[in-house]
Amino acid sequence: MPKGHPVTEDMPADNADVWLSLNEVGSLALSVLRKAGLPEAHARPVAQSITDCERDGRKSHGLLRLPGCVMTIESPNFRPDAEPRIHEMDGAIVRVDAGFGYSLPAFEQALPHLERKTRAFGVAVLAINNCFHFSALWPEVERIARLGLAGLAMTPSHSWVAPFGGTRPVLGTNPLAFGWPRPGQDPYVFDFATSAMARGDIAMAGRNGETLPEGCGLDAEGRSTTDPKAVLAGAMLTFGGHKGTALSTMIELLAGPLIGDLTSRGSMEFDAGAQAAPCHGELVIAFDPDRLGGGDAETNRQRAEALFAEFTDQGARLPSQHRYLARAANEKAGVLVPRDLFDRIVELGGDRTAF
């Protein structure tokens, strides 16, 4: 292991595992996506998202997702040649139809329109429809925050999660992400699933032979279990009991019917057993602190920084701080990839020199 390299979440210690530079990670992802039939304009944003997650130590959304990406590309509902179509509606709304391709190219093309409308109106809404979604949301809200705007993003998923008091899956993992600009330093960003644990983390625990904390899920008979494989075959649970269920339901409504798209149940039915990534909508809202802040941007910035200082001065960690530390280290040292995952990616057509 390179000297000074931190142990990021779920980092394997097996000497047979493979160190890769971030360029090599991107190359592996891009070459696999190309071989699977994804055009360059579609493949690059997906490969970049996978690389960003490996860079920041979030392995559950990194190369581990690549075999599933191939399965999605080969599924009957996915359209590899999809080209996002942007519809600029009146006022502060931007709508983009992803055309049953991945959400990332649609977000990338719509972001300049979202920024322009946010600066014009103080707040603007981006609705992405008909998109397959496998990726983390924090890269999107971080990009918004680095433009000097605040950002909020949310999506449903597949109906894998039982509501509080229930035993049958109804809700999705339903992630929520938020970014706040901090001039001169990295933005404040959080991104979390409203399930007690992200599905990718449960799958990784099963792969590593680990048990789950209590309260993460139920088996197929509705009994509480800490076995990752039993939870994946049964039902996940929301965090925080009825509070997590209420928040998850809000995301179902705002990123589903509100923008004319599917709920997590609808996404699962649309999949029809293909086991592809969820297909649904995504809601992104951007806010301009300068327009909304009453004309005194510096005072409001100081208020925000004073709030953050109340955390750090007592030794509490702000969300995203660990991720930024991992980023700085991994950009220099590269990342460690489990040998079996690396071998599987090579079998799918992975090339370390294509990025």
C-alpha positions as CSV (number, residue, x, y, z in Angstrom):
1,M,0.0,0.0,0.0
2,P,1.4,3.4,-0.9
3,K,2.8,5.3,2.2
4,G,0.4,7.7,3.8
5,H,-2.7,6.3,2.0
6,P,-5.8,6.2,4.3
7,V,-8.0,3.2,4.5
8,T,-11.2,4.3,2.8
9,E,-14.5,2.6,3.4
10,D,-14.6,-1.2,2.7
11,M,-10.9,-1.1,1.5
12,P,-9.7,-4.7,1.0
13,A,-6.4,-5.8,2.6
14,D,-5.7,-8.8,0.4
15,N,-2.3,-8.5,-1.3
16,A,-3.7,-10.0,-4.4
17,D,-5.9,-6.9,-4.9
18,V,-5.0,-4.4,-7.6
19,W,-3.8,-0.8,-7.2
20,L,-5.1,1.5,-10.0
21,S,-4.6,5.1,-10.8
22,L,-7.8,7.1,-11.3
23,N,-7.0,7.3,-15.0
24,E,-6.9,3.5,-15.0
25,V,-10.2,3.3,-13.2
26,G,-11.8,5.6,-15.8
27,S,-10.2,3.6,-18.6
28,L,-11.6,0.3,-17.3
29,A,-15.1,1.8,-17.0
30,L,-15.0,3.5,-20.3
31,S,-13.8,0.5,-22.3
32,V,-16.4,-1.8,-20.7
33,L,-19.2,0.7,-21.5
34,R,-18.0,1.1,-25.1
35,K,-17.9,-2.7,-25.6
36,A,-21.4,-3.0,-24.1
37,G,-22.6,-0.6,-26.9
38,L,-22.8,2.7,-25.2
39,P,-21.8,5.6,-27.5
40,E,-19.0,7.9,-26.4
41,A,-21.2,10.9,-25.4
42,H,-23.2,8.5,-23.1
43,A,-20.3,6.4,-21.8
44,R,-18.0,9.2,-20.7
45,P,-20.4,10.8,-18.0
46,V,-21.1,7.3,-16.7
47,A,-17.4,6.4,-16.6
48,Q,-16.6,9.7,-14.9
49,S,-19.3,9.1,-12.2
50,I,-17.8,5.7,-11.4
51,T,-14.3,7.2,-11.3
52,D,-15.4,10.0,-9.0
53,C,-16.9,7.5,-6.5
54,E,-13.7,5.4,-6.5
55,R,-11.7,8.6,-6.0
56,D,-13.8,9.7,-3.0
57,G,-13.7,6.3,-1.3
58,R,-17.3,5.5,-2.1
59,K,-16.7,2.0,-3.5
60,S,-20.3,0.9,-3.4
61,H,-21.0,3.3,-6.3
62,G,-17.7,2.8,-8.1
63,L,-16.4,-0.1,-10.2
64,L,-18.6,-2.4,-8.2
65,R,-21.5,-1.0,-10.2
66,L,-20.0,-1.6,-13.6
67,P,-21.2,-5.2,-14.2
68,G,-24.7,-4.0,-13.3
69,C,-24.3,-1.1,-15.8
70,V,-23.6,-3.7,-18.6
71,M,-26.7,-5.7,-17.5
72,T,-28.8,-2.5,-17.7
73,I,-27.4,-1.6,-21.2
74,E,-28.3,-5.1,-22.4
75,S,-31.8,-5.0,-20.9
76,P,-34.8,-4.7,-23.2
77,N,-36.0,-1.2,-22.0
78,F,-32.7,0.5,-22.1
79,R,-31.8,2.5,-25.3
80,P,-28.0,2.8,-25.8
81,D,-28.5,5.4,-28.6
82,A,-30.7,7.7,-26.5
83,E,-30.1,11.4,-26.9
84,P,-31.4,13.7,-24.2
85,R,-34.0,16.2,-25.4
86,I,-34.2,19.4,-23.5
87,H,-37.5,21.2,-23.2
88,E,-37.1,24.7,-21.7
89,M,-40.5,25.5,-20.3
90,D,-41.8,29.0,-19.2
91,G,-40.4,30.4,-16.0
92,A,-38.0,28.6,-13.8
93,I,-38.5,25.0,-15.2
94,V,-36.2,22.9,-17.3
95,R,-37.4,19.5,-18.4
96,V,-35.1,17.0,-20.1
97,D,-36.2,13.6,-21.5
98,A,-33.4,11.1,-21.1
99,G,-35.0,8.9,-23.7
100,F,-34.6,5.7,-21.6
101,G,-30.8,6.1,-21.3
102,Y,-28.8,6.9,-18.2
103,S,-29.6,10.1,-16.3
104,L,-26.0,11.5,-16.3
105,P,-25.8,12.7,-19.9
106,A,-29.2,14.4,-19.4
107,F,-28.1,16.2,-16.3
108,E,-24.8,17.2,-18.0
109,Q,-26.6,18.8,-20.9
110,A,-29.3,20.4,-18.8
111,L,-27.0,22.0,-16.1
112,P,-26.2,25.2,-18.1
113,H,-29.9,25.8,-18.6
114,L,-30.6,25.2,-14.9
115,E,-27.9,27.6,-13.9
116,R,-29.1,30.3,-16.2
117,K,-32.7,30.1,-15.0
118,T,-31.6,29.9,-11.3
119,R,-29.6,33.2,-11.7
120,A,-32.6,34.8,-13.4
121,F,-35.3,33.7,-11.0
122,G,-33.5,32.9,-7.8
123,V,-34.7,29.3,-7.9
124,A,-35.1,26.8,-10.7
125,V,-36.3,23.2,-11.1
126,L,-34.8,20.5,-13.4
127,A,-37.0,17.5,-14.1
128,I,-35.3,14.6,-15.7
129,N,-37.7,12.0,-17.1
130,N,-37.4,8.5,-18.5
131,C,-33.9,7.9,-17.1
132,F,-32.1,4.9,-15.8
133,H,-30.3,5.7,-12.5
134,F,-27.5,3.8,-10.8
135,S,-25.2,6.6,-9.6
136,A,-24.7,8.7,-6.5
137,L,-26.3,12.1,-6.4
138,W,-23.5,14.0,-4.6
139,P,-21.5,14.7,-7.8
140,E,-24.5,16.5,-9.2
141,V,-25.2,18.8,-6.2
142,E,-21.4,19.4,-5.7
143,R,-21.2,20.6,-9.3
144,I,-24.2,23.0,-8.6
145,A,-22.5,24.2,-5.4
146,R,-19.3,24.9,-7.2
147,L,-21.2,27.3,-9.4
148,G,-22.1,29.3,-6.3
149,L,-25.6,27.9,-6.0
150,A,-27.3,25.6,-3.5
151,G,-28.6,22.4,-4.9
152,L,-31.1,19.7,-3.9
153,A,-31.5,16.4,-5.8
154,M,-33.7,13.3,-5.2
155,T,-34.9,10.2,-7.0
156,P,-37.0,7.1,-6.4
157,S,-35.6,3.7,-7.2
158,H,-37.1,0.2,-7.3
159,S,-39.5,-0.8,-4.6
160,W,-37.1,-2.6,-2.3
161,V,-38.0,-1.0,1.0
162,A,-40.9,-1.7,3.4
163,P,-42.6,1.2,5.1
164,F,-42.5,1.6,8.9
165,G,-44.7,-1.1,10.4
166,G,-45.0,-3.1,7.2
167,T,-43.2,-6.1,5.8
168,R,-43.6,-5.8,2.0
169,P,-41.5,-3.6,-0.2
170,V,-43.2,-0.4,-1.4
171,L,-40.7,2.4,-1.3
172,G,-37.3,2.8,-3.0
173,T,-34.0,3.5,-1.3
174,N,-34.9,7.1,-2.4
175,P,-31.7,9.1,-2.0
176,L,-31.6,12.8,-1.1
177,A,-28.6,15.0,-1.7
178,F,-27.9,18.7,-0.9
179,G,-25.0,21.0,-1.7
180,W,-24.1,24.4,-0.3
181,P,-21.4,26.7,-1.8
182,R,-18.5,27.7,0.4
183,P,-16.3,30.3,-1.4
184,G,-12.6,29.4,-1.3
185,Q,-13.2,25.9,0.0
186,D,-15.0,22.7,-0.8
187,P,-18.8,22.8,-0.7
188,Y,-20.9,21.4,2.1
189,V,-22.5,18.3,0.6
190,F,-24.5,15.4,1.9
191,D,-26.1,12.4,0.0
192,F,-27.9,9.6,1.8
193,A,-30.4,6.9,1.1
194,T,-33.6,7.1,3.1
195,S,-33.3,3.4,3.6
196,A,-31.4,2.4,6.8
197,M,-28.5,1.3,4.6
198,A,-27.8,1.9,0.9
199,R,-28.5,-1.2,-1.3
200,G,-25.0,-1.1,-2.7
201,D,-23.6,-1.2,0.8
202,I,-25.8,-4.2,1.7
203,A,-24.7,-6.0,-1.5
204,M,-21.0,-5.2,-0.6
205,A,-21.5,-6.6,2.9
206,G,-22.9,-9.8,1.5
207,R,-20.0,-10.0,-0.9
208,N,-17.5,-9.6,1.9
209,G,-19.3,-12.1,4.2
210,E,-20.3,-9.5,6.7
211,T,-23.5,-9.1,8.8
212,L,-25.6,-6.0,8.9
213,P,-26.5,-3.8,11.9
214,E,-29.9,-4.5,13.4
215,G,-32.8,-2.7,11.8
216,C,-31.6,-2.7,8.2
217,G,-34.1,-5.2,6.8
218,L,-36.4,-8.2,6.8
219,D,-36.2,-11.6,5.2
220,A,-38.8,-12.9,2.8
221,E,-41.0,-14.0,5.7
222,G,-41.0,-10.5,7.2
223,R,-38.7,-11.4,10.0
224,S,-35.9,-9.1,11.1
225,T,-32.5,-10.3,9.9
226,T,-28.8,-9.1,9.7
227,D,-28.0,-11.4,6.8
228,P,-27.4,-9.2,3.7
229,K,-28.5,-11.9,1.2
230,A,-31.7,-12.4,3.2
231,V,-32.5,-8.7,3.2
232,L,-31.8,-8.4,-0.6
233,A,-34.3,-11.3,-1.0
234,G,-36.8,-9.8,1.4
235,A,-37.2,-6.1,2.3
236,M,-35.0,-3.2,3.3
237,L,-36.2,-0.8,6.0
238,T,-36.2,3.0,6.2
239,F,-33.9,4.8,8.7
240,G,-35.5,6.5,11.7
241,G,-38.7,4.5,11.7
242,H,-41.8,6.5,10.7
243,K,-39.7,9.6,10.1
244,G,-37.6,7.9,7.4
245,T,-40.7,6.5,5.9
246,A,-42.3,9.9,5.6
247,L,-39.2,11.4,4.0
248,S,-39.0,8.5,1.6
249,T,-42.6,8.9,0.7
250,M,-42.1,12.7,0.0
251,I,-39.3,11.8,-2.4
252,E,-41.5,9.3,-4.2
253,L,-44.1,12.0,-4.8
254,L,-41.8,14.9,-5.6
255,A,-39.5,12.9,-8.0
256,G,-42.4,10.8,-9.3
257,P,-45.9,12.0,-9.9
258,L,-45.0,15.7,-9.4
259,I,-42.7,15.6,-12.5
260,G,-44.8,13.1,-14.4
261,D,-42.8,10.0,-13.8
262,L,-42.8,6.6,-12.1
263,T,-42.8,5.7,-8.4
264,S,-40.4,3.0,-7.2
265,R,-43.3,0.5,-7.6
266,G,-43.8,1.6,-11.1
267,S,-40.1,1.3,-11.8
268,M,-40.0,-2.2,-10.6
269,E,-43.0,-3.1,-12.7
270,F,-41.4,-1.5,-15.8
271,D,-38.3,-3.6,-15.2
272,A,-40.4,-6.8,-15.5
273,G,-37.7,-9.0,-14.0
274,A,-34.8,-7.8,-16.2
275,Q,-32.9,-6.7,-13.1
276,A,-31.7,-3.5,-14.7
277,A,-31.0,-0.3,-12.9
278,P,-34.2,1.6,-11.8
279,C,-35.9,3.7,-14.5
280,H,-37.8,6.7,-13.3
281,G,-37.4,10.5,-12.9
282,E,-35.1,12.8,-11.1
283,L,-35.8,16.1,-9.5
284,V,-33.1,18.7,-9.1
285,I,-33.7,22.1,-7.5
286,A,-31.1,24.9,-7.6
287,F,-31.2,28.1,-5.4
288,D,-29.2,31.3,-5.9
289,P,-28.1,32.7,-2.4
290,D,-27.3,36.1,-4.0
291,R,-30.8,36.5,-5.3
292,L,-32.6,35.0,-2.3
293,G,-30.4,36.5,0.4
294,G,-31.8,40.0,0.6
295,G,-28.9,41.7,-1.0
296,D,-26.2,41.0,1.6
297,A,-24.3,38.0,0.4
298,E,-21.3,38.5,2.6
299,T,-23.3,38.6,5.9
300,N,-25.2,35.5,4.8
301,R,-22.0,33.7,4.0
302,Q,-20.6,34.6,7.4
303,R,-23.8,33.2,9.0
304,A,-23.4,29.9,7.2
305,E,-19.7,29.7,8.0
306,A,-20.5,30.4,11.7
307,L,-22.9,27.5,11.7
308,F,-20.3,25.2,10.2
309,A,-17.7,26.4,12.8
310,E,-20.1,25.4,15.6
311,F,-19.7,21.8,14.4
312,T,-15.9,21.8,13.8
313,D,-15.0,23.8,16.9
314,Q,-16.3,21.0,19.1
315,G,-14.7,18.2,17.0
316,A,-17.8,17.2,15.0
317,R,-17.3,16.2,11.4
318,L,-19.2,18.0,8.7
319,P,-20.7,15.7,6.0
320,S,-18.4,15.3,3.0
321,Q,-15.2,16.1,5.0
322,H,-14.1,12.4,5.1
323,R,-14.9,12.2,1.4
324,Y,-12.7,15.2,0.6
325,L,-9.8,13.7,2.6
326,A,-10.1,10.4,0.7
327,R,-10.2,12.4,-2.6
328,A,-7.0,14.2,-1.8
329,A,-5.2,10.9,-0.9
330,N,-6.6,8.8,-3.7
331,E,-5.8,11.4,-6.4
332,K,-2.1,10.9,-5.4
333,A,-2.0,7.2,-4.6
334,G,-4.7,5.6,-6.6
335,V,-7.3,3.1,-5.3
336,L,-7.3,-0.5,-4.3
337,V,-9.7,-2.8,-6.3
338,P,-10.6,-6.3,-5.2
339,R,-8.9,-8.9,-7.4
340,D,-12.1,-10.7,-8.3
341,L,-13.9,-7.5,-9.2
342,F,-10.9,-6.4,-11.3
343,D,-10.8,-9.8,-13.1
344,R,-14.5,-9.6,-13.8
345,I,-14.2,-6.1,-15.3
346,V,-11.3,-7.3,-17.5
347,E,-13.5,-10.1,-18.7
348,L,-16.1,-7.6,-19.6
349,G,-13.6,-5.8,-21.9
350,G,-11.9,-3.5,-19.4
351,D,-8.8,-1.7,-20.8
352,R,-6.5,0.3,-18.4
353,T,-5.4,2.7,-21.2
354,A,-8.6,4.0,-22.8
355,F,-9.6,7.0,-20.6
